[in-house]
Amino acid sequence: AKHPVIASVSGRSQHSGSGAAVLGDPRIALTWIVNELSGLGIALQPGQVVITGTCVTPISVEAGDEVIGDLGRFGRVSVRFV
């Protein structure tokens, strides 16, 4: 839950946070959404992606920016805005 996360925007800025920023533990958020969906008769399917929330404060981005999220031992993710 306290896993560190670093987000960078096109090499201009870095923002750090922790999984604990998501309801104290992202697994709590995941459990909540699974239970809510189940109550509606909806089940998550294999291959679906669930984003539980943000580990860092919101970041301003512009067209052309690339945001990289470094999740340490869990890997990295990146997105480019057009």
C-alpha positions, 0 to 999 in steps of 0.5 A: 500500500505504501509503494512509492510512485514517481510520475514525470511529465516530458522530463520537465517535472517529477511528482511523487506519491504512494499507493497509500494515497488511494483510500489508504491502499489500492486494494481497498478501492479495488474491493469496493468497486468489485462489490459495487459492480457485483451488487449491480450484477456486473462482474469484472472479466479477465483482461479488463483493467481497473484504475483504482485512483491516483497516487500523485496529485493531479498533473497538468498536461498539454498536447505533446506531453508524455507522462511516465509513471514509474511504479518501481518493481511493478514496472512503468507506464507511459502515455502521450497526449495528442 
